Amino acid sequence: MLNRPNTTQQINTYLRSQQLLYRHLQLCQRIKKADRSRQEVSAFNNNEINLTKVNSFNQITHGVNQYVTV
């Protein structure tokens, strides 16, 4: 004898999956909206830090590669 869910169980499972999908889509939209606003704010920040690797030995770093801002 097969163990099949009845109609009510199938409907409840479907509704639950739709609710989870809707919640997931809402979260994705919120993340995109937050990311978009963060990009808009960063558009006003023109300070970029470029790191250049310096392979030099000195007394402070004891031969460890150091990074300097350009």
HTML snippet that shows the backbone in 3Dmol.js (N, CA, C, O; Angstrom):
<script src="https://3Dmol.org/build/3Dmol-min.js"></script>
<div id="view" style="width:600px;height:400px;position:relative"></div>
<script>
const pdb = `
ATOM      1  N   MET A   1       0.845  -1.180   0.000  1.00  0.00           N
ATOM      2  CA  MET A   1       0.000   0.000   0.000  1.00  0.00           C
ATOM      3  C   MET A   1       0.889   1.241   0.000  1.00  0.00           C
ATOM      4  O   MET A   1       1.805   1.358   0.814  1.00  0.00           O
ATOM      5  N   LEU A   2       0.615   2.155  -0.909  1.00  0.00           N
ATOM      6  CA  LEU A   2       1.404   3.367  -1.031  1.00  0.00           C
ATOM      7  C   LEU A   2       1.023   4.376   0.041  1.00  0.00           C
ATOM      8  O   LEU A   2      -0.143   4.502   0.417  1.00  0.00           O
ATOM      9  N   ASN A   3       2.032   5.091   0.523  1.00  0.00           N
ATOM     10  CA  ASN A   3       1.797   6.117   1.534  1.00  0.00           C
ATOM     11  C   ASN A   3       1.777   7.478   0.839  1.00  0.00           C
ATOM     12  O   ASN A   3       2.807   8.146   0.751  1.00  0.00           O
ATOM     13  N   ARG A   4       0.626   7.883   0.352  1.00  0.00           N
ATOM     14  CA  ARG A   4       0.483   9.150  -0.354  1.00  0.00           C
ATOM     15  C   ARG A   4      -0.147  10.188   0.566  1.00  0.00           C
ATOM     16  O   ARG A   4      -1.062   9.881   1.329  1.00  0.00           O
ATOM     17  N   PRO A   5       0.353  11.420   0.486  1.00  0.00           N
ATOM     18  CA  PRO A   5      -0.289  12.472   1.283  1.00  0.00           C
ATOM     19  C   PRO A   5      -1.676  12.777   0.722  1.00  0.00           C
ATOM     20  O   PRO A   5      -1.906  12.712  -0.486  1.00  0.00           O
ATOM     21  N   ASN A   6      -2.572  13.102   1.609  1.00  0.00           N
ATOM     22  CA  ASN A   6      -3.916  13.416   1.142  1.00  0.00           C
ATOM     23  C   ASN A   6      -3.949  14.825   0.546  1.00  0.00           C
ATOM     24  O   ASN A   6      -2.948  15.542   0.576  1.00  0.00           O
ATOM     25  N   THR A   7      -5.081  15.207   0.015  1.00  0.00           N
ATOM     26  CA  THR A   7      -5.212  16.485  -0.682  1.00  0.00           C
ATOM     27  C   THR A   7      -4.902  17.662   0.228  1.00  0.00           C
ATOM     28  O   THR A   7      -4.239  18.609  -0.196  1.00  0.00           O
ATOM     29  N   THR A   8      -5.366  17.622   1.461  1.00  0.00           N
ATOM     30  CA  THR A   8      -5.119  18.716   2.400  1.00  0.00           C
ATOM     31  C   THR A   8      -3.624  18.874   2.665  1.00  0.00           C
ATOM     32  O   THR A   8      -3.117  19.995   2.711  1.00  0.00           O
ATOM     33  N   GLN A   9      -2.928  17.772   2.836  1.00  0.00           N
ATOM     34  CA  GLN A   9      -1.480  17.835   3.061  1.00  0.00           C
ATOM     35  C   GLN A   9      -0.755  18.402   1.842  1.00  0.00           C
ATOM     36  O   GLN A   9       0.185  19.183   1.982  1.00  0.00           O
ATOM     37  N   GLN A  10      -1.192  18.010   0.655  1.00  0.00           N
ATOM     38  CA  GLN A  10      -0.575  18.530  -0.563  1.00  0.00           C
ATOM     39  C   GLN A  10      -0.790  20.034  -0.692  1.00  0.00           C
ATOM     40  O   GLN A  10       0.126  20.772  -1.054  1.00  0.00           O
ATOM     41  N   ILE A  11      -1.995  20.475  -0.396  1.00  0.00           N
ATOM     42  CA  ILE A  11      -2.301  21.911  -0.469  1.00  0.00           C
ATOM     43  C   ILE A  11      -1.477  22.678   0.558  1.00  0.00           C
ATOM     44  O   ILE A  11      -0.914  23.729   0.250  1.00  0.00           O
ATOM     45  N   ASN A  12      -1.407  22.153   1.776  1.00  0.00           N
ATOM     46  CA  ASN A  12      -0.631  22.830   2.820  1.00  0.00           C
ATOM     47  C   ASN A  12       0.850  22.905   2.456  1.00  0.00           C
ATOM     48  O   ASN A  12       1.506  23.918   2.695  1.00  0.00           O
ATOM     49  N   THR A  13       1.366  21.829   1.881  1.00  0.00           N
ATOM     50  CA  THR A  13       2.764  21.826   1.457  1.00  0.00           C
ATOM     51  C   THR A  13       2.994  22.862   0.364  1.00  0.00           C
ATOM     52  O   THR A  13       3.989  23.586   0.389  1.00  0.00           O
ATOM     53  N   TYR A  14       2.081  22.933  -0.586  1.00  0.00           N
ATOM     54  CA  TYR A  14       2.192  23.912  -1.665  1.00  0.00           C
ATOM     55  C   TYR A  14       2.146  25.338  -1.116  1.00  0.00           C
ATOM     56  O   TYR A  14       2.961  26.179  -1.494  1.00  0.00           O
ATOM     57  N   LEU A  15       1.195  25.605  -0.227  1.00  0.00           N
ATOM     58  CA  LEU A  15       1.074  26.946   0.347  1.00  0.00           C
ATOM     59  C   LEU A  15       2.323  27.324   1.135  1.00  0.00           C
ATOM     60  O   LEU A  15       2.799  28.457   1.061  1.00  0.00           O
ATOM     61  N   ARG A  16       2.838  26.373   1.879  1.00  0.00           N
ATOM     62  CA  ARG A  16       4.046  26.641   2.665  1.00  0.00           C
ATOM     63  C   ARG A  16       5.226  26.957   1.742  1.00  0.00           C
ATOM     64  O   ARG A  16       6.007  27.869   2.016  1.00  0.00           O
ATOM     65  N   SER A  17       5.351  26.212   0.668  1.00  0.00           N
ATOM     66  CA  SER A  17       6.451  26.473  -0.265  1.00  0.00           C
ATOM     67  C   SER A  17       6.297  27.842  -0.922  1.00  0.00           C
ATOM     68  O   SER A  17       7.288  28.532  -1.158  1.00  0.00           O
ATOM     69  N   GLN A  18       5.063  28.236  -1.217  1.00  0.00           N
ATOM     70  CA  GLN A  18       4.833  29.562  -1.800  1.00  0.00           C
ATOM     71  C   GLN A  18       5.171  30.670  -0.804  1.00  0.00           C
ATOM     72  O   GLN A  18       5.728  31.701  -1.180  1.00  0.00           O
ATOM     73  N   GLN A  19       4.832  30.452   0.468  1.00  0.00           N
ATOM     74  CA  GLN A  19       5.164  31.436   1.499  1.00  0.00           C
ATOM     75  C   GLN A  19       6.675  31.584   1.643  1.00  0.00           C
ATOM     76  O   GLN A  19       7.184  32.698   1.760  1.00  0.00           O
ATOM     77  N   LEU A  20       7.390  30.463   1.635  1.00  0.00           N
ATOM     78  CA  LEU A  20       8.848  30.510   1.747  1.00  0.00           C
ATOM     79  C   LEU A  20       9.477  31.192   0.534  1.00  0.00           C
ATOM     80  O   LEU A  20      10.426  31.965   0.672  1.00  0.00           O
ATOM     81  N   LEU A  21       8.947  30.903  -0.646  1.00  0.00           N
ATOM     82  CA  LEU A  21       9.451  31.540  -1.853  1.00  0.00           C
ATOM     83  C   LEU A  21       9.224  33.051  -1.806  1.00  0.00           C
ATOM     84  O   LEU A  21      10.114  33.827  -2.155  1.00  0.00           O
ATOM     85  N   TYR A  22       8.037  33.464  -1.376  1.00  0.00           N
ATOM     86  CA  TYR A  22       7.718  34.888  -1.279  1.00  0.00           C
ATOM     87  C   TYR A  22       8.649  35.576  -0.283  1.00  0.00           C
ATOM     88  O   TYR A  22       9.141  36.674  -0.544  1.00  0.00           O
ATOM     89  N   ARG A  23       8.887  34.933   0.852  1.00  0.00           N
ATOM     90  CA  ARG A  23       9.783  35.496   1.867  1.00  0.00           C
ATOM     91  C   ARG A  23      11.204  35.615   1.314  1.00  0.00           C
ATOM     92  O   ARG A  23      11.886  36.614   1.544  1.00  0.00           O
ATOM     93  N   HIS A  24      11.637  34.596   0.591  1.00  0.00           N
ATOM     94  CA  HIS A  24      12.971  34.621  -0.010  1.00  0.00           C
ATOM     95  C   HIS A  24      13.092  35.773  -1.015  1.00  0.00           C
ATOM     96  O   HIS A  24      14.100  36.479  -1.031  1.00  0.00           O
ATOM     97  N   LEU A  25      12.075  35.958  -1.842  1.00  0.00           N
ATOM     98  CA  LEU A  25      12.108  37.039  -2.826  1.00  0.00           C
ATOM     99  C   LEU A  25      12.112  38.406  -2.148  1.00  0.00           C
ATOM    100  O   LEU A  25      12.779  39.328  -2.617  1.00  0.00           O
ATOM    101  N   GLN A  26      11.370  38.543  -1.047  1.00  0.00           N
ATOM    102  CA  GLN A  26      11.380  39.800  -0.298  1.00  0.00           C
ATOM    103  C   GLN A  26      12.775  40.100   0.239  1.00  0.00           C
ATOM    104  O   GLN A  26      13.250  41.232   0.154  1.00  0.00           O
ATOM    105  N   LEU A  27      13.429  39.076   0.792  1.00  0.00           N
ATOM    106  CA  LEU A  27      14.780  39.264   1.314  1.00  0.00           C
ATOM    107  C   LEU A  27      15.748  39.660   0.204  1.00  0.00           C
ATOM    108  O   LEU A  27      16.600  40.527   0.400  1.00  0.00           O
ATOM    109  N   CYS A  28      15.619  39.029  -0.959  1.00  0.00           N
ATOM    110  CA  CYS A  28      16.487  39.371  -2.089  1.00  0.00           C
ATOM    111  C   CYS A  28      16.280  40.819  -2.509  1.00  0.00           C
ATOM    112  O   CYS A  28      17.246  41.523  -2.806  1.00  0.00           O
ATOM    113  N   GLN A  29      15.024  41.271  -2.536  1.00  0.00           N
ATOM    114  CA  GLN A  29      14.745  42.658  -2.905  1.00  0.00           C
ATOM    115  C   GLN A  29      15.317  43.624  -1.883  1.00  0.00           C
ATOM    116  O   GLN A  29      15.848  44.672  -2.250  1.00  0.00           O
ATOM    117  N   ARG A  30      15.215  43.282  -0.604  1.00  0.00           N
ATOM    118  CA  ARG A  30      15.774  44.152   0.435  1.00  0.00           C
ATOM    119  C   ARG A  30      17.286  44.239   0.321  1.00  0.00           C
ATOM    120  O   ARG A  30      17.867  45.312   0.486  1.00  0.00           O
ATOM    121  N   ILE A  31      17.924  43.107   0.037  1.00  0.00           N
ATOM    122  CA  ILE A  31      19.384  43.100  -0.110  1.00  0.00           C
ATOM    123  C   ILE A  31      19.794  43.951  -1.310  1.00  0.00           C
ATOM    124  O   ILE A  31      20.737  44.738  -1.223  1.00  0.00           O
ATOM    125  N   LYS A  32      19.084  43.793  -2.431  1.00  0.00           N
ATOM    126  CA  LYS A  32      19.404  44.594  -3.613  1.00  0.00           C
ATOM    127  C   LYS A  32      19.210  46.076  -3.337  1.00  0.00           C
ATOM    128  O   LYS A  32      20.021  46.904  -3.752  1.00  0.00           O
ATOM    129  N   LYS A  33      18.127  46.408  -2.634  1.00  0.00           N
ATOM    130  CA  LYS A  33      17.848  47.808  -2.322  1.00  0.00           C
ATOM    131  C   LYS A  33      18.943  48.378  -1.423  1.00  0.00           C
ATOM    132  O   LYS A  33      19.408  49.496  -1.645  1.00  0.00           O
ATOM    133  N   ALA A  34      19.352  47.622  -0.419  1.00  0.00           N
ATOM    134  CA  ALA A  34      20.406  48.081   0.488  1.00  0.00           C
ATOM    135  C   ALA A  34      21.724  48.221  -0.260  1.00  0.00           C
ATOM    136  O   ALA A  34      22.468  49.176  -0.036  1.00  0.00           O
ATOM    137  N   ASP A  35      22.014  47.279  -1.141  1.00  0.00           N
ATOM    138  CA  ASP A  35      23.255  47.336  -1.911  1.00  0.00           C
ATOM    139  C   ASP A  35      23.245  48.530  -2.853  1.00  0.00           C
ATOM    140  O   ASP A  35      24.267  49.192  -3.031  1.00  0.00           O
ATOM    141  N   ARG A  36      22.096  48.806  -3.454  1.00  0.00           N
ATOM    142  CA  ARG A  36      21.974  49.934  -4.375  1.00  0.00           C
ATOM    143  C   ARG A  36      22.199  51.256  -3.645  1.00  0.00           C
ATOM    144  O   ARG A  36      22.895  52.135  -4.154  1.00  0.00           O
ATOM    145  N   SER A  37      21.616  51.400  -2.458  1.00  0.00           N
ATOM    146  CA  SER A  37      21.798  52.639  -1.699  1.00  0.00           C
ATOM    147  C   SER A  37      23.240  52.777  -1.235  1.00  0.00           C
ATOM    148  O   SER A  37      23.765  53.889  -1.169  1.00  0.00           O
ATOM    149  N   ARG A  38      23.889  51.656  -0.911  1.00  0.00           N
ATOM    150  CA  ARG A  38      25.287  51.713  -0.504  1.00  0.00           C
ATOM    151  C   ARG A  38      26.159  52.139  -1.683  1.00  0.00           C
ATOM    152  O   ARG A  38      27.127  52.877  -1.499  1.00  0.00           O
ATOM    153  N   GLN A  39      25.827  51.683  -2.886  1.00  0.00           N
ATOM    154  CA  GLN A  39      26.587  52.087  -4.067  1.00  0.00           C
ATOM    155  C   GLN A  39      26.387  53.570  -4.352  1.00  0.00           C
ATOM    156  O   GLN A  39      27.323  54.255  -4.763  1.00  0.00           O
ATOM    157  N   GLU A  40      25.167  54.070  -4.134  1.00  0.00           N
ATOM    158  CA  GLU A  40      24.908  55.491  -4.350  1.00  0.00           C
ATOM    159  C   GLU A  40      25.718  56.335  -3.383  1.00  0.00           C
ATOM    160  O   GLU A  40      26.250  57.380  -3.758  1.00  0.00           O
ATOM    161  N   VAL A  41      25.811  55.886  -2.142  1.00  0.00           N
ATOM    162  CA  VAL A  41      26.602  56.613  -1.149  1.00  0.00           C
ATOM    163  C   VAL A  41      28.071  56.557  -1.525  1.00  0.00           C
ATOM    164  O   VAL A  41      28.777  57.561  -1.419  1.00  0.00           O
ATOM    165  N   SER A  42      28.540  55.395  -1.963  1.00  0.00           N
ATOM    166  CA  SER A  42      29.960  55.269  -2.293  1.00  0.00           C
ATOM    167  C   SER A  42      30.319  56.063  -3.542  1.00  0.00           C
ATOM    168  O   SER A  42      31.496  56.334  -3.779  1.00  0.00           O
ATOM    169  N   ALA A  43      29.324  56.440  -4.347  1.00  0.00           N
ATOM    170  CA  ALA A  43      29.607  57.253  -5.528  1.00  0.00           C
ATOM    171  C   ALA A  43      30.122  58.627  -5.132  1.00  0.00           C
ATOM    172  O   ALA A  43      30.823  59.275  -5.909  1.00  0.00           O
ATOM    173  N   PHE A  44      29.779  59.079  -3.926  1.00  0.00           N
ATOM    174  CA  PHE A  44      30.247  60.373  -3.453  1.00  0.00           C
ATOM    175  C   PHE A  44      31.618  60.281  -2.803  1.00  0.00           C
ATOM    176  O   PHE A  44      32.258  61.304  -2.561  1.00  0.00           O
ATOM    177  N   ASN A  45      32.065  59.090  -2.524  1.00  0.00           N
ATOM    178  CA  ASN A  45      33.384  58.899  -1.921  1.00  0.00           C
ATOM    179  C   ASN A  45      34.386  58.629  -3.037  1.00  0.00           C
ATOM    180  O   ASN A  45      34.397  57.547  -3.625  1.00  0.00           O
ATOM    181  N   ASN A  46      35.210  59.601  -3.317  1.00  0.00           N
ATOM    182  CA  ASN A  46      36.180  59.446  -4.400  1.00  0.00           C
ATOM    183  C   ASN A  46      37.550  59.042  -3.896  1.00  0.00           C
ATOM    184  O   ASN A  46      38.498  58.958  -4.677  1.00  0.00           O
ATOM    185  N   ASN A  47      37.666  58.794  -2.613  1.00  0.00           N
ATOM    186  CA  ASN A  47      38.959  58.412  -2.062  1.00  0.00           C
ATOM    187  C   ASN A  47      39.192  56.926  -2.305  1.00  0.00           C
ATOM    188  O   ASN A  47      38.537  56.070  -1.710  1.00  0.00           O
ATOM    189  N   GLU A  48      40.125  56.646  -3.179  1.00  0.00           N
ATOM    190  CA  GLU A  48      40.484  55.258  -3.439  1.00  0.00           C
ATOM    191  C   GLU A  48      41.883  55.025  -2.906  1.00  0.00           C
ATOM    192  O   GLU A  48      42.769  55.870  -3.038  1.00  0.00           O
ATOM    193  N   ILE A  49      42.060  53.885  -2.314  1.00  0.00           N
ATOM    194  CA  ILE A  49      43.373  53.529  -1.790  1.00  0.00           C
ATOM    195  C   ILE A  49      43.948  52.442  -2.683  1.00  0.00           C
ATOM    196  O   ILE A  49      43.419  51.333  -2.756  1.00  0.00           O
ATOM    197  N   ASN A  50      45.028  52.773  -3.355  1.00  0.00           N
ATOM    198  CA  ASN A  50      45.723  51.794  -4.190  1.00  0.00           C
ATOM    199  C   ASN A  50      46.919  51.275  -3.415  1.00  0.00           C
ATOM    200  O   ASN A  50      47.772  52.042  -2.969  1.00  0.00           O
ATOM    201  N   LEU A  51      46.964  49.971  -3.263  1.00  0.00           N
ATOM    202  CA  LEU A  51      48.064  49.365  -2.524  1.00  0.00           C
ATOM    203  C   LEU A  51      49.115  48.858  -3.501  1.00  0.00           C
ATOM    204  O   LEU A  51      48.806  48.146  -4.457  1.00  0.00           O
ATOM    205  N   THR A  52      50.334  49.229  -3.249  1.00  0.00           N
ATOM    206  CA  THR A  52      51.448  48.783  -4.077  1.00  0.00           C
ATOM    207  C   THR A  52      52.361  47.923  -3.226  1.00  0.00           C
ATOM    208  O   THR A  52      52.785  48.320  -2.141  1.00  0.00           O
ATOM    209  N   LYS A  53      52.651  46.751  -3.730  1.00  0.00           N
ATOM    210  CA  LYS A  53      53.502  45.839  -2.974  1.00  0.00           C
ATOM    211  C   LYS A  53      54.951  46.298  -3.088  1.00  0.00           C
ATOM    212  O   LYS A  53      55.455  46.541  -4.185  1.00  0.00           O
ATOM    213  N   VAL A  54      55.601  46.412  -1.957  1.00  0.00           N
ATOM    214  CA  VAL A  54      56.993  46.851  -1.926  1.00  0.00           C
ATOM    215  C   VAL A  54      57.836  45.698  -1.411  1.00  0.00           C
ATOM    216  O   VAL A  54      57.646  45.234  -0.287  1.00  0.00           O
ATOM    217  N   ASN A  55      58.756  45.243  -2.227  1.00  0.00           N
ATOM    218  CA  ASN A  55      59.657  44.166  -1.818  1.00  0.00           C
ATOM    219  C   ASN A  55      60.986  44.787  -1.405  1.00  0.00           C
ATOM    220  O   ASN A  55      61.940  44.813  -2.182  1.00  0.00           O
ATOM    221  N   SER A  56      61.034  45.270  -0.212  1.00  0.00           N
ATOM    222  CA  SER A  56      62.285  45.875   0.251  1.00  0.00           C
ATOM    223  C   SER A  56      62.512  45.484   1.700  1.00  0.00           C
ATOM    224  O   SER A  56      61.572  45.280   2.468  1.00  0.00           O
ATOM    225  N   PHE A  57      63.756  45.389   2.042  1.00  0.00           N
ATOM    226  CA  PHE A  57      64.117  45.067   3.414  1.00  0.00           C
ATOM    227  C   PHE A  57      64.351  46.373   4.166  1.00  0.00           C
ATOM    228  O   PHE A  57      65.040  47.269   3.678  1.00  0.00           O
ATOM    229  N   ASN A  58      63.785  46.466   5.323  1.00  0.00           N
ATOM    230  CA  ASN A  58      64.132  47.598   6.179  1.00  0.00           C
ATOM    231  C   ASN A  58      64.041  47.165   7.632  1.00  0.00           C
ATOM    232  O   ASN A  58      63.606  46.052   7.928  1.00  0.00           O
ATOM    233  N   GLN A  59      64.443  48.027   8.520  1.00  0.00           N
ATOM    234  CA  GLN A  59      64.530  47.647   9.928  1.00  0.00           C
ATOM    235  C   GLN A  59      63.160  47.502  10.576  1.00  0.00           C
ATOM    236  O   GLN A  59      63.003  46.725  11.517  1.00  0.00           O
ATOM    237  N   ILE A  60      62.168  48.238  10.086  1.00  0.00           N
ATOM    238  CA  ILE A  60      60.850  48.192  10.736  1.00  0.00           C
ATOM    239  C   ILE A  60      60.142  46.874  10.433  1.00  0.00           C
ATOM    240  O   ILE A  60      59.599  46.237  11.336  1.00  0.00           O
ATOM    241  N   THR A  61      60.146  46.468   9.179  1.00  0.00           N
ATOM    242  CA  THR A  61      59.399  45.263   8.796  1.00  0.00           C
ATOM    243  C   THR A  61      60.235  44.004   8.895  1.00  0.00           C
ATOM    244  O   THR A  61      59.702  42.900   8.785  1.00  0.00           O
ATOM    245  N   HIS A  62      61.531  44.148   9.099  1.00  0.00           N
ATOM    246  CA  HIS A  62      62.428  42.996   9.201  1.00  0.00           C
ATOM    247  C   HIS A  62      62.315  42.094   7.981  1.00  0.00           C
ATOM    248  O   HIS A  62      62.289  40.869   8.103  1.00  0.00           O
ATOM    249  N   GLY A  63      62.248  42.711   6.796  1.00  0.00           N
ATOM    250  CA  GLY A  63      62.241  41.947   5.559  1.00  0.00           C
ATOM    251  C   GLY A  63      60.882  41.458   5.122  1.00  0.00           C
ATOM    252  O   GLY A  63      60.779  40.807   4.082  1.00  0.00           O
ATOM    253  N   VAL A  64      59.829  41.746   5.876  1.00  0.00           N
ATOM    254  CA  VAL A  64      58.488  41.320   5.493  1.00  0.00           C
ATOM    255  C   VAL A  64      57.983  42.262   4.408  1.00  0.00           C
ATOM    256  O   VAL A  64      58.211  43.470   4.468  1.00  0.00           O
ATOM    257  N   ASN A  65      57.298  41.701   3.417  1.00  0.00           N
ATOM    258  CA  ASN A  65      56.738  42.555   2.372  1.00  0.00           C
ATOM    259  C   ASN A  65      55.745  43.517   2.999  1.00  0.00           C
ATOM    260  O   ASN A  65      54.892  43.125   3.795  1.00  0.00           O
ATOM    261  N   GLN A  66      55.870  44.769   2.633  1.00  0.00           N
ATOM    262  CA  GLN A  66      54.966  45.772   3.197  1.00  0.00           C
ATOM    263  C   GLN A  66      54.167  46.410   2.076  1.00  0.00           C
ATOM    264  O   GLN A  66      54.564  46.371   0.911  1.00  0.00           O
ATOM    265  N   TYR A  67      53.054  46.987   2.436  1.00  0.00           N
ATOM    266  CA  TYR A  67      52.187  47.645   1.475  1.00  0.00           C
ATOM    267  C   TYR A  67      52.138  49.121   1.811  1.00  0.00           C
ATOM    268  O   TYR A  67      52.042  49.505   2.976  1.00  0.00           O
ATOM    269  N   VAL A  68      52.205  49.943   0.774  1.00  0.00           N
ATOM    270  CA  VAL A  68      52.124  51.384   0.985  1.00  0.00           C
ATOM    271  C   VAL A  68      51.013  51.939   0.112  1.00  0.00           C
ATOM    272  O   VAL A  68      50.701  51.383  -0.941  1.00  0.00           O
ATOM    273  N   THR A  69      50.421  53.034   0.555  1.00  0.00           N
ATOM    274  CA  THR A  69      49.378  53.671  -0.244  1.00  0.00           C
ATOM    275  C   THR A  69      50.025  54.604  -1.246  1.00  0.00           C
ATOM    276  O   THR A  69      51.032  55.251  -0.958  1.00  0.00           O
ATOM    277  N   VAL A  70      49.434  54.663  -2.421  1.00  0.00           N
ATOM    278  CA  VAL A  70      49.967  55.517  -3.488  1.00  0.00           C
ATOM    279  C   VAL A  70      49.057  56.705  -3.653  1.00  0.00           C
ATOM    280  O   VAL A  70      49.310  57.563  -4.499  1.00  0.00           O
TER     281      VAL A  70
END
`;
const viewer = $3Dmol.createViewer("view");
viewer.addModel(pdb, "pdb");
viewer.setStyle({}, {cartoon: {color: "spectrum"}});
viewer.zoomTo();
viewer.render();
</script>
